[in-house]
Amino acid sequence: MASSNALHHWRVIGPGEENILEHQYEYNPNPSSATKMSLALKLHVSPQNIGRWFSARRRREAGLARASRKTPEQLSLLEEFFKHTHFPTQEQKGKYT
């Protein structure tokens, strides 16, 4: 078994490793935690890095942007809301998305 340090090594996923992940993505675009851990150990990267890769890959396939900037109006609304609660519920979050 690999040492725990191997799981915290933040390195870039290379082209050969991309092929392995692409193959797994074609089989299942939403791998389980166990599968991500197995891939992380095989590729010597963190499971979080594997999860990020799959998340980004799903977004690319769906044609979604990586991120979007908030408008000044959205920022103002968020700042006002944050003054009242630092930990909104799921219901509260849904109102402002």
WORA-V491294 format. One record per run of one state. SS is the DSSP state (H for helix, E for strand, L for the rest). FROM is the first residue (numbers start at 1). LEN is the number of residues. If there is no record, write none. Layout:
((SS FROM LEN) (SS FROM LEN))
//
This chain:
((L 1 3) (H 4 4) (L 8 7) (H 15 13) (L 28 5) (H 33 11) (L 44 3) (H 47 16) (L 63 9) (H 72 13) (L 85 5) (H 90 6) (L 96 2))
//
